[in-house]
Amino acid sequence: MSEASERIELLIKKEGLEALRNSTVMIVGVGGVGSYAAEALARSFVGHLILVDKDVVESSNLNRQMQATHQTLGTPKVQAMKDRIHSYNPDCKVDMIESFYDASMNELLDQKIDVVIDAIDTLSAKMDLIQACAWRKIPCISSLGMANRLDPTKVEITTLDKSTGDPLAKALRQLAKKRNYTRKIHVVFSSETPIKQNVVIHPDGTTRKDRIPPASMVFVPAASGLACASWAMSQILKSVKE
């Protein structure tokens, strides 16, 4: 039993730790939610992480994203996250995909992947990923709206049909219905009513999100990332229990 992993092994036994070491998790979106999911899984000795994100670290990320520091500003988020992971777990294999996910990238899912964590902001891409995972029978969990909220205790794991009070959840349900998608969608959502953020920050922005960015602090996105990681781990450990 190595000292670095001994506390984990005490909790999930040698067989559980070995299952994590032999597992692969893809995290799509490595921002406020995805960076905490990646951190938790790497510190849990998941052997292989695939990180997908096109953004670079910006100063506006410093308040809530795990890999965001003054030293990583301007660095691709996936690279900064990989470097951080290797600072404490050099044995974790980290593949970086510097791109925003869309359906044209679904071949990535044809490799051995045990779980997918969806931390995408774009609704259509979110649904594309959920469907692509379902088609390949890859367990997938989607993080819903975490911005404009403050209370991490309102974050919970459920299915999309049981989520309430979240505008993103409502929009995702409507899109699933439009596509005649009837399978259960596992989600992490917050039951906290979001504040209304209408302050224009960048008047010249090309999208509403650019002009009026969502308000956010670390508490709720981090809670969602940890919940997503916990769910992913539980899926991996099912094989041990079975």
DRENDODREN-768769 format. One line per field, with one value per residue: residue number from 1; x, y, z of N, C-alpha, C in turn. Coordinates in Angstrom, 3 decimals. Example, Ala and Ser with C-alpha at 12.3 -4.5 7.8 and 13.67 -1.06 7.14 Angstrom:
num: (1, 2)
n.east: (13.190, 12.850)
n.north: (-5.690, -2.250)
n.up: (7.800, 7.080)
ca.east: (12.300, 13.670)
ca.north: (-4.500, -1.060)
ca.up: (7.800, 7.140)
c.east: (13.200, 12.900)
c.north: (-3.300, 0.030)
c.up: (7.800, 7.870)
***
This chain:
num: (1, 2, 3, 4, 5, 6, 7, 8, 9, 10, 11, 12, 13, 14, 15, 16, 17, 18, 19, 20, 21, 22, 23, 24, 25, 26, 27, 28, 29, 30, 31, 32, 33, 34, 35, 36, 37, 38, 39, 40, 41, 42, 43, 44, 45, 46, 47, 48, 49, 50, 51, 52, 53, 54, 55, 56, 57, 58, 59, 60, 61, 62, 63, 64, 65, 66, 67, 68, 69, 70, 71, 72, 73, 74, 75, 76, 77, 78, 79, 80, 81, 82, 83, 84, 85, 86, 87, 88, 89, 90, 91, 92, 93, 94, 95, 96, 97, 98, 99, 100, 101, 102, 103, 104, 105, 106, 107, 108, 109, 110, 111, 112, 113, 114, 115, 116, 117, 118, 119, 120, 121, 122, 123, 124, 125, 126, 127, 128, 129, 130, 131, 132, 133, 134, 135, 136, 137, 138, 139, 140, 141, 142, 143, 144, 145, 146, 147, 148, 149, 150, 151, 152, 153, 154, 155, 156, 157, 158, 159, 160, 161, 162, 163, 164, 165, 166, 167, 168, 169, 170, 171, 172, 173, 174, 175, 176, 177, 178, 179, 180, 181, 182, 183, 184, 185, 186, 187, 188, 189, 190, 191, 192, 193, 194, 195, 196, 197, 198, 199, 200, 201, 202, 203, 204, 205, 206, 207, 208, 209, 210, 211, 212, 213, 214, 215, 216, 217, 218, 219, 220, 221, 222, 223, 224, 225, 226, 227, 228, 229, 230, 231, 232, 233, 234, 235, 236, 237, 238, 239, 240, 241, 242)
n.east: (0.852, 0.832, 1.916, 0.709, -1.764, -2.947, -5.040, -7.234, -7.365, -8.032, -10.659, -11.991, -10.896, -8.358, -9.074, -10.923, -9.353, -7.593, -9.340, -9.972, -7.446, -7.207, -9.061, -10.777, -11.737, -13.594, -13.695, -15.639, -15.322, -13.591, -13.866, -15.249, -16.771, -15.798, -13.010, -12.786, -13.876, -11.958, -9.736, -10.571, -10.835, -8.265, -6.852, -7.942, -6.732, -7.536, -6.671, -6.506, -7.255, -9.241, -9.264, -11.294, -11.442, -11.459, -10.822, -8.656, -6.910, -8.223, -8.249, -10.717, -11.333, -10.048, -11.376, -12.687, -11.852, -9.990, -7.419, -6.648, -4.396, -2.241, 0.036, -0.759, -2.264, -3.481, -2.705, -3.710, -6.644, -6.778, -4.107, -3.034, -4.448, -3.557, -0.827, -1.072, -2.235, -0.154, 1.673, 1.126, 0.282, 1.984, 1.709, -0.732, -2.300, -2.868, -4.782, -5.079, -7.542, -7.748, -10.241, -13.605, -16.328, -18.249, -20.690, -19.186, -16.954, -17.385, -16.078, -14.085, -15.215, -15.161, -13.043, -11.709, -13.621, -14.732, -16.497, -18.248, -18.068, -20.102, -19.592, -20.452, -21.403, -22.987, -26.141, -27.032, -24.717, -24.413, -26.626, -26.019, -23.715, -24.710, -26.461, -24.664, -23.096, -25.026, -25.685, -23.379, -23.343, -22.026, -21.661, -22.873, -22.804, -24.385, -23.660, -25.761, -27.171, -25.021, -24.186, -24.820, -25.601, -25.274, -25.289, -23.858, -24.984, -27.347, -26.936, -27.394, -27.467, -29.330, -31.968, -32.749, -35.513, -36.415, -35.432, -35.808, -36.750, -34.562, -33.428, -31.761, -32.087, -34.774, -34.688, -33.088, -34.686, -36.748, -35.365, -34.570, -37.061, -37.862, -36.109, -37.005, -35.919, -35.902, -34.649, -33.379, -31.664, -28.806, -28.027, -26.378, -27.697, -28.768, -31.024, -31.390, -32.804, -31.798, -30.095, -30.969, -28.970, -28.264, -26.432, -24.528, -21.399, -19.523, -20.072, -19.601, -19.695, -20.258, -22.224, -25.030, -24.065, -21.434, -21.774, -23.332, -22.225, -22.623, -23.079, -20.795, -19.402, -16.992, -18.206, -20.616, -20.170, -17.866, -18.924, -20.640, -18.782, -17.387, -19.469, -20.095, -17.699, -17.741, -19.977, -19.051, -16.939, -18.432, -19.691, -17.530, -16.684, -18.725, -18.225, -16.450, -17.957, -19.817)
n.north: (-1.193, 2.039, 5.175, 7.463, 6.650, 5.295, 6.066, 6.102, 3.435, 2.270, 2.958, 2.022, -0.408, -2.657, -3.770, -1.937, 0.377, -0.537, -0.858, 1.815, 2.747, 1.427, 2.606, 4.802, 8.116, 10.523, 14.000, 16.573, 19.789, 21.897, 23.771, 25.678, 23.587, 21.173, 21.259, 20.814, 18.284, 16.843, 17.232, 15.888, 13.247, 12.653, 12.827, 10.685, 8.636, 7.721, 6.192, 7.191, 10.109, 11.980, 15.082, 17.632, 20.667, 23.909, 26.435, 29.021, 29.814, 32.530, 35.773, 36.111, 33.615, 33.092, 33.132, 30.726, 28.384, 25.420, 25.102, 27.653, 30.181, 33.032, 32.373, 30.633, 32.020, 32.581, 30.089, 27.039, 25.561, 22.792, 22.038, 23.423, 22.132, 19.507, 19.844, 20.608, 18.294, 16.454, 17.428, 16.325, 13.736, 12.034, 9.661, 9.501, 9.209, 11.708, 12.831, 15.406, 17.279, 19.856, 21.443, 22.487, 20.462, 18.772, 17.007, 15.929, 14.923, 12.463, 10.056, 9.919, 8.699, 6.052, 4.682, 2.904, 3.895, 4.524, 6.191, 9.229, 12.669, 15.372, 18.653, 20.798, 23.947, 24.612, 23.958, 22.259, 20.784, 19.500, 17.760, 16.255, 14.907, 13.404, 11.681, 10.359, 8.974, 7.294, 5.699, 4.225, 2.944, 4.072, 5.159, 8.321, 11.536, 14.641, 17.993, 20.529, 23.880, 25.960, 28.477, 31.839, 31.270, 30.457, 28.545, 25.630, 23.407, 22.869, 21.380, 18.410, 14.912, 13.462, 12.514, 13.896, 14.260, 14.643, 17.002, 20.405, 23.872, 24.847, 26.656, 25.708, 22.949, 22.734, 23.581, 21.565, 19.319, 19.952, 19.876, 17.206, 16.001, 16.992, 15.642, 13.138, 11.606, 9.351, 8.108, 7.792, 10.547, 11.153, 13.561, 16.361, 18.788, 22.039, 22.976, 25.497, 28.687, 30.591, 33.770, 36.773, 37.888, 40.727, 42.609, 44.388, 43.573, 43.367, 45.232, 44.969, 42.321, 39.241, 37.414, 36.868, 35.787, 36.631, 39.397, 39.722, 38.185, 35.205, 35.341, 34.134, 32.136, 30.149, 28.108, 26.640, 25.630, 24.075, 22.208, 20.835, 19.724, 17.983, 16.287, 15.148, 13.770, 11.963, 10.413, 9.317, 7.753, 5.923, 4.473, 3.197, 1.581, -0.221, -2.530, -3.868, -4.524, -6.170)
n.up: (0.000, -1.078, 0.299, -0.720, -1.687, 0.367, 2.128, 0.467, -0.319, 2.097, 2.209, -0.134, -0.643, -1.932, -4.398, -5.400, -5.684, -7.622, -9.745, -10.297, -11.073, -13.479, -15.103, -17.451, -17.854, -19.527, -19.658, -20.598, -21.222, -19.276, -17.200, -14.562, -13.413, -14.653, -14.135, -11.406, -11.261, -12.707, -11.045, -8.682, -9.600, -10.525, -8.138, -6.962, -8.130, -10.660, -13.664, -16.296, -17.918, -20.147, -21.427, -22.628, -24.178, -25.560, -24.710, -23.305, -20.248, -18.514, -16.890, -15.718, -14.886, -12.551, -10.118, -9.723, -11.074, -11.099, -12.267, -12.801, -12.434, -11.817, -13.114, -15.109, -16.928, -20.187, -21.037, -22.584, -21.217, -20.884, -20.979, -18.774, -16.769, -17.058, -16.420, -13.759, -12.628, -13.028, -11.265, -8.831, -9.305, -11.198, -12.583, -13.755, -16.798, -19.094, -21.631, -23.988, -25.593, -27.547, -28.247, -28.901, -28.077, -30.543, -32.535, -34.594, -33.478, -32.378, -32.771, -30.933, -28.794, -29.329, -28.349, -25.441, -22.897, -19.712, -18.297, -18.968, -18.329, -18.650, -18.984, -20.454, -21.856, -24.038, -25.360, -27.558, -28.129, -25.728, -25.681, -27.943, -27.063, -24.903, -26.264, -27.964, -26.135, -24.981, -27.164, -27.378, -25.022, -22.828, -19.586, -18.609, -17.166, -16.716, -16.055, -14.979, -14.904, -13.099, -12.573, -11.291, -8.705, -5.164, -3.118, -2.189, -1.009, -2.201, -4.407, -6.226, -7.187, -9.710, -11.977, -15.207, -15.573, -13.017, -12.132, -11.107, -11.475, -12.879, -15.550, -17.644, -17.448, -18.127, -20.796, -21.849, -21.461, -23.236, -25.664, -25.726, -25.922, -28.404, -30.028, -29.713, -27.687, -25.170, -23.054, -19.666, -18.315, -16.614, -14.210, -12.626, -10.640, -9.469, -6.998, -6.181, -6.668, -9.382, -9.423, -11.231, -13.695, -15.253, -15.986, -18.255, -19.336, -21.390, -23.929, -26.681, -27.260, -29.080, -28.529, -26.271, -23.911, -23.984, -23.797, -21.487, -19.090, -17.084, -13.525, -11.073, -8.467, -6.657, -5.143, -5.954, -8.681, -8.077, -6.268, -7.967, -9.776, -8.074, -7.347, -9.836, -10.304, -8.182, -8.847, -11.238, -10.242, -8.751, -10.756, -11.944, -9.830, -9.656, -11.096, -9.491, -7.243, -8.413)
ca.east: (0.000, 1.645, 1.450, -0.138, -3.110, -3.371, -6.332, -8.252, -7.466, -8.764, -12.077, -12.596, -10.151, -7.349, -9.744, -11.514, -8.264, -7.087, -10.338, -9.786, -6.185, -7.385, -10.225, -10.642, -12.870, -13.524, -14.345, -15.847, -15.483, -12.685, -14.005, -15.549, -17.232, -14.919, -11.678, -12.892, -14.076, -10.653, -8.913, -11.020, -10.557, -6.812, -6.433, -8.476, -5.879, -8.032, -5.451, -6.483, -8.235, -9.279, -9.789, -11.721, -11.807, -10.679, -10.530, -7.440, -7.161, -8.356, -8.300, -12.071, -11.425, -9.254, -12.213, -13.442, -11.384, -8.910, -6.109, -6.437, -3.514, -1.604, 1.084, -1.319, -3.056, -3.128, -2.412, -4.919, -7.139, -6.442, -2.679, -2.842, -4.989, -2.636, 0.371, -1.426, -2.402, 1.149, 2.451, 0.880, 0.048, 2.645, 1.365, -2.022, -2.211, -3.813, -4.867, -5.677, -8.211, -7.956, -11.341, -14.950, -16.986, -19.478, -20.983, -18.169, -15.865, -17.879, -15.151, -13.312, -15.915, -15.047, -11.976, -12.159, -13.966, -15.632, -17.505, -18.098, -18.641, -20.478, -19.605, -20.570, -22.381, -23.848, -27.239, -27.061, -23.557, -24.726, -27.533, -25.273, -22.826, -25.554, -26.944, -23.530, -22.724, -26.086, -25.549, -22.216, -23.546, -21.045, -22.328, -22.615, -23.524, -24.337, -23.833, -26.700, -26.792, -24.392, -23.898, -25.858, -26.026, -24.306, -25.432, -23.439, -25.791, -28.521, -26.515, -27.713, -27.424, -30.656, -32.166, -33.253, -36.953, -36.708, -34.850, -36.797, -36.292, -33.326, -33.743, -31.019, -32.746, -36.014, -34.322, -32.574, -35.858, -37.449, -34.575, -34.671, -38.398, -37.847, -35.328, -37.631, -34.993, -36.719, -33.877, -33.044, -30.430, -28.276, -27.582, -26.141, -28.377, -28.968, -32.418, -31.398, -33.293, -30.689, -30.335, -31.036, -27.800, -28.537, -25.440, -23.712, -19.974, -18.800, -21.087, -19.277, -19.701, -21.037, -23.354, -25.540, -23.161, -20.272, -22.158, -23.882, -21.755, -23.272, -22.369, -20.375, -18.356, -16.440, -18.893, -21.577, -19.502, -16.990, -19.780, -21.100, -17.655, -17.121, -20.579, -19.900, -16.579, -18.200, -20.859, -18.188, -16.255, -19.392, -19.910, -16.333, -16.610, -19.787, -17.647, -15.809, -19.029, -20.489)
ca.north: (0.000, 3.253, 6.192, 8.434, 6.124, 4.402, 6.454, 5.676, 1.971, 1.944, 3.231, 1.244, -1.666, -2.781, -4.038, -0.687, 1.249, -1.091, -0.544, 3.221, 2.871, 0.852, 3.228, 6.002, 9.043, 11.701, 15.182, 17.489, 21.095, 21.876, 25.056, 25.660, 22.249, 20.128, 21.268, 20.165, 16.854, 16.302, 17.234, 14.834, 11.923, 12.458, 12.573, 9.359, 7.706, 7.260, 6.025, 7.851, 11.178, 12.664, 16.421, 18.259, 22.075, 24.749, 27.735, 29.266, 30.392, 33.983, 36.336, 35.929, 32.238, 32.958, 33.016, 29.482, 27.231, 24.780, 25.270, 29.065, 30.978, 34.084, 31.744, 29.872, 32.882, 32.427, 28.682, 26.222, 25.004, 21.370, 21.948, 23.860, 21.091, 18.378, 20.186, 20.571, 16.890, 15.787, 17.931, 15.462, 12.361, 11.915, 8.403, 9.630, 9.538, 12.777, 13.205, 16.730, 17.574, 21.311, 21.692, 22.441, 19.248, 18.711, 15.637, 15.440, 14.349, 11.277, 8.931, 9.876, 7.834, 4.660, 4.043, 2.426, 4.955, 3.952, 7.188, 10.576, 13.789, 16.469, 19.974, 21.692, 25.025, 24.717, 23.004, 21.253, 19.905, 18.699, 16.692, 15.394, 14.054, 12.465, 10.658, 9.575, 8.057, 6.296, 4.792, 3.366, 2.382, 4.650, 5.970, 9.750, 12.425, 16.006, 19.093, 21.536, 25.249, 26.188, 29.902, 32.673, 30.599, 30.573, 27.530, 24.304, 22.340, 22.638, 20.571, 16.997, 13.997, 12.903, 12.392, 15.139, 14.372, 14.993, 18.305, 21.489, 25.238, 25.163, 26.973, 24.836, 21.643, 22.853, 23.630, 20.250, 18.439, 20.293, 19.391, 15.743, 15.675, 17.306, 14.598, 11.855, 10.874, 9.019, 7.440, 8.580, 11.334, 11.413, 14.952, 17.075, 20.066, 22.805, 23.372, 26.910, 29.601, 31.458, 35.209, 37.283, 38.709, 41.489, 43.677, 44.274, 43.704, 43.567, 45.690, 44.582, 40.870, 38.717, 36.645, 37.381, 35.349, 37.524, 40.740, 39.647, 36.882, 34.753, 35.557, 32.836, 31.963, 28.806, 27.114, 25.756, 24.833, 23.068, 21.154, 20.028, 18.945, 16.896, 15.338, 14.418, 12.847, 10.906, 9.536, 8.580, 6.729, 4.873, 3.644, 2.368, 0.597, -1.216, -3.764, -4.544, -5.068, -7.243)
ca.up: (0.000, -1.125, 1.228, -1.413, -1.924, 1.450, 2.707, -0.499, -0.249, 3.320, 1.980, -1.222, -0.711, -2.989, -5.679, -5.864, -6.134, -8.878, -10.781, -10.642, -11.815, -14.819, -15.738, -18.277, -17.768, -20.387, -19.110, -21.710, -20.592, -18.126, -16.537, -13.139, -13.032, -15.148, -13.520, -10.089, -11.517, -13.076, -9.834, -7.776, -10.172, -10.537, -6.753, -6.620, -8.872, -11.957, -14.439, -17.605, -18.106, -21.445, -21.171, -23.875, -24.025, -26.467, -24.094, -22.537, -18.935, -18.509, -15.535, -15.173, -14.364, -11.322, -8.918, -9.553, -11.844, -10.369, -12.893, -13.105, -11.587, -12.611, -13.917, -16.233, -17.814, -21.587, -21.320, -22.789, -19.952, -20.776, -20.676, -17.394, -15.898, -17.142, -15.652, -12.341, -12.242, -12.981, -10.129, -7.673, -9.743, -12.499, -13.245, -14.435, -18.224, -19.415, -23.038, -24.159, -26.857, -27.549, -29.163, -28.352, -28.541, -31.339, -32.955, -35.527, -32.684, -31.673, -32.880, -29.699, -27.852, -29.749, -27.577, -24.139, -21.954, -18.709, -17.909, -19.528, -17.574, -19.537, -18.354, -21.608, -21.709, -25.222, -25.235, -28.623, -27.934, -24.542, -26.084, -28.863, -26.278, -24.163, -27.201, -28.450, -25.054, -24.858, -28.300, -27.123, -23.676, -21.906, -18.563, -18.774, -16.263, -17.223, -15.114, -15.473, -14.604, -11.793, -12.423, -10.668, -7.478, -4.070, -2.078, -2.669, -0.405, -3.053, -5.548, -6.033, -8.327, -9.973, -13.421, -15.777, -15.392, -11.628, -11.818, -11.119, -11.227, -13.601, -16.950, -18.555, -17.394, -18.908, -22.213, -22.230, -21.573, -24.472, -26.794, -25.720, -26.442, -29.836, -30.696, -29.361, -26.823, -24.001, -22.008, -18.489, -18.405, -15.279, -14.125, -11.372, -10.781, -8.243, -6.790, -5.795, -7.705, -9.782, -9.494, -12.600, -13.977, -16.473, -16.130, -19.461, -19.032, -22.654, -24.895, -28.055, -27.376, -30.209, -28.008, -25.005, -22.849, -24.028, -23.333, -20.127, -18.591, -15.849, -12.262, -10.554, -7.462, -6.705, -4.325, -6.628, -9.719, -7.466, -5.726, -9.091, -10.275, -7.135, -7.462, -11.094, -10.112, -7.280, -9.628, -12.161, -9.463, -8.375, -11.931, -12.106, -8.744, -9.800, -11.611, -8.365, -6.412, -9.147)
c.east: (0.890, 1.046, 0.477, -1.578, -3.672, -4.731, -7.483, -8.475, -8.201, -10.274, -12.707, -11.866, -9.215, -7.996, -10.366, -10.466, -7.712, -8.055, -10.206, -8.521, -6.325, -8.514, -9.858, -11.905, -12.612, -14.307, -14.426, -16.250, -14.673, -12.661, -14.297, -15.994, -16.193, -13.545, -11.702, -13.148, -12.741, -9.739, -9.279, -10.664, -9.057, -6.292, -7.007, -7.773, -6.575, -6.849, -5.347, -7.611, -8.106, -9.979, -10.084, -12.155, -10.906, -10.208, -9.139, -7.827, -7.166, -8.468, -9.671, -12.281, -10.794, -10.111, -12.818, -12.889, -10.065, -7.529, -5.745, -5.579, -2.935, -0.525, 0.524, -2.165, -2.548, -2.789, -3.709, -5.345, -6.756, -4.970, -2.407, -3.339, -4.074, -1.390, 0.093, -1.539, -1.052, 2.050, 2.244, 0.607, 0.649, 2.294, 0.026, -1.786, -3.284, -3.717, -5.606, -6.292, -8.540, -9.002, -12.640, -15.633, -18.152, -19.594, -19.949, -17.010, -16.250, -16.993, -14.258, -13.911, -15.810, -13.883, -12.538, -12.366, -15.000, -16.767, -17.192, -18.771, -18.864, -20.552, -19.629, -21.631, -23.408, -24.881, -27.193, -25.896, -23.778, -25.588, -26.854, -24.401, -23.617, -26.016, -25.817, -23.079, -23.755, -25.975, -24.432, -22.275, -22.448, -21.805, -21.904, -23.426, -23.308, -24.534, -24.756, -26.261, -26.232, -24.043, -25.066, -26.424, -24.905, -24.250, -25.040, -24.271, -27.051, -28.194, -26.805, -27.611, -28.805, -30.758, -32.893, -34.738, -37.340, -36.120, -35.911, -36.103, -35.024, -33.660, -33.019, -31.646, -34.016, -35.708, -33.816, -33.708, -36.604, -36.702, -34.629, -36.016, -38.458, -37.120, -35.886, -36.691, -35.688, -35.947, -33.631, -31.713, -29.979, -27.667, -27.172, -26.788, -28.495, -30.427, -32.532, -31.909, -32.172, -31.070, -30.423, -29.887, -28.018, -27.546, -24.590, -22.253, -19.165, -19.806, -20.846, -19.278, -20.616, -22.238, -23.830, -24.615, -21.901, -20.600, -22.572, -23.465, -22.463, -22.415, -21.972, -19.304, -17.988, -17.357, -19.748, -20.944, -18.597, -17.803, -20.288, -19.980, -17.335, -18.219, -20.455, -18.798, -16.978, -19.078, -20.037, -17.465, -17.198, -19.675, -18.735, -16.298, -17.717, -19.215, -16.980, -16.856, -19.723, -19.619)
c.north: (1.246, 4.311, 7.162, 7.962, 5.330, 4.768, 6.056, 4.171, 1.521, 2.068, 2.297, -0.077, -1.698, -2.967, -2.772, 0.259, 0.769, -0.803, 0.905, 3.413, 2.385, 1.513, 4.465, 6.838, 10.216, 12.832, 16.216, 18.849, 21.111, 23.258, 24.900, 24.310, 21.193, 20.092, 20.618, 18.669, 16.192, 16.204, 16.066, 13.451, 11.640, 12.159, 11.254, 8.257, 7.026, 7.275, 6.851, 8.876, 11.753, 13.995, 17.120, 19.691, 22.901, 26.045, 27.789, 29.880, 31.915, 34.482, 36.164, 34.524, 32.090, 32.711, 31.627, 28.261, 26.705, 25.083, 26.729, 29.745, 32.086, 33.506, 31.018, 30.724, 32.760, 31.008, 27.938, 25.559, 23.540, 21.190, 22.332, 22.800, 19.864, 18.638, 20.116, 19.123, 16.202, 16.310, 17.083, 14.009, 12.162, 10.640, 8.458, 10.013, 10.581, 13.094, 14.532, 16.848, 19.061, 21.669, 21.757, 21.205, 19.566, 17.290, 15.070, 14.752, 13.036, 10.052, 8.823, 8.891, 6.359, 3.936, 3.563, 3.622, 4.384, 4.898, 8.492, 11.576, 14.939, 17.761, 21.044, 22.754, 25.034, 23.590, 21.907, 20.271, 18.980, 17.502, 15.726, 14.413, 13.007, 11.328, 9.765, 8.566, 6.940, 5.250, 3.785, 2.711, 2.808, 5.459, 7.433, 10.527, 13.853, 17.010, 20.130, 22.930, 25.423, 27.654, 30.609, 32.064, 30.664, 29.373, 26.132, 23.163, 22.044, 21.775, 19.097, 16.214, 13.386, 12.601, 13.625, 15.334, 14.786, 16.344, 19.392, 22.834, 25.652, 25.430, 26.078, 23.448, 21.664, 22.825, 22.282, 19.243, 18.697, 19.764, 17.871, 15.300, 15.904, 16.227, 13.195, 10.965, 10.619, 8.324, 8.381, 9.297, 11.658, 12.808, 15.316, 18.431, 20.743, 23.227, 24.831, 27.775, 30.549, 32.932, 35.622, 38.262, 39.418, 42.622, 43.413, 44.547, 44.014, 43.956, 45.219, 43.061, 40.373, 37.895, 37.275, 37.011, 36.206, 38.882, 40.743, 38.308, 36.498, 35.079, 34.206, 32.978, 30.485, 27.747, 26.130, 24.982, 23.739, 21.906, 20.245, 19.155, 17.763, 15.840, 14.500, 13.378, 11.676, 9.909, 8.693, 7.452, 5.582, 3.949, 2.695, 1.251, -0.444, -2.563, -4.569, -5.241, -6.239, -8.492)
c.up: (0.000, -0.218, 0.569, -1.549, -0.754, 2.018, 1.778, -0.398, 1.010, 3.119, 0.954, -1.483, -1.937, -4.351, -6.262, -6.402, -7.468, -10.030, -11.233, -11.477, -13.255, -15.610, -16.543, -18.150, -18.715, -19.734, -20.219, -21.152, -19.305, -17.476, -15.064, -12.629, -13.400, -14.501, -12.146, -10.227, -11.851, -11.863, -8.916, -8.307, -10.217, -9.141, -6.225, -7.401, -10.039, -12.920, -15.698, -17.672, -19.504, -21.222, -22.486, -23.599, -24.940, -25.815, -23.476, -21.202, -19.043, -17.070, -14.902, -14.621, -12.985, -10.084, -8.719, -10.275, -11.280, -10.947, -13.150, -12.037, -12.451, -13.517, -15.137, -17.175, -19.252, -21.999, -21.618, -21.483, -19.784, -20.426, -19.231, -16.417, -15.899, -16.297, -14.152, -11.848, -12.084, -11.871, -8.883, -8.047, -11.134, -13.258, -13.981, -15.897, -18.540, -20.900, -23.155, -25.554, -26.834, -28.598, -28.382, -28.924, -29.465, -31.882, -33.922, -34.796, -32.017, -31.802, -31.648, -28.699, -28.207, -29.076, -26.242, -23.209, -20.990, -18.337, -18.632, -18.595, -18.538, -18.731, -19.434, -21.330, -22.840, -25.250, -26.286, -28.483, -26.748, -24.927, -27.047, -28.093, -25.499, -25.075, -27.703, -27.397, -24.904, -25.964, -28.067, -25.738, -22.701, -20.859, -18.679, -17.754, -16.735, -16.095, -15.735, -15.005, -13.196, -11.569, -11.726, -9.387, -6.436, -3.128, -2.570, -2.091, -1.208, -4.272, -5.267, -7.334, -8.503, -11.465, -13.923, -15.513, -13.972, -11.221, -11.961, -10.953, -11.937, -15.068, -17.953, -18.596, -18.240, -20.398, -22.698, -22.355, -22.877, -25.695, -26.881, -26.300, -27.946, -30.631, -30.421, -28.538, -25.493, -22.872, -20.822, -18.717, -16.987, -15.236, -12.705, -11.547, -9.426, -8.156, -6.346, -6.952, -8.105, -9.733, -10.966, -12.808, -15.299, -16.701, -17.368, -19.098, -20.287, -23.746, -26.328, -28.256, -28.475, -29.761, -26.704, -23.859, -22.812, -23.428, -21.864, -19.532, -17.301, -14.630, -11.687, -9.493, -7.419, -6.097, -5.110, -7.797, -9.151, -6.919, -6.836, -9.639, -9.381, -7.194, -8.731, -10.947, -9.221, -8.015, -10.593, -11.433, -9.114, -9.548, -12.161, -11.063, -8.804, -10.241, -10.512, -7.511, -7.071, -9.193)
***
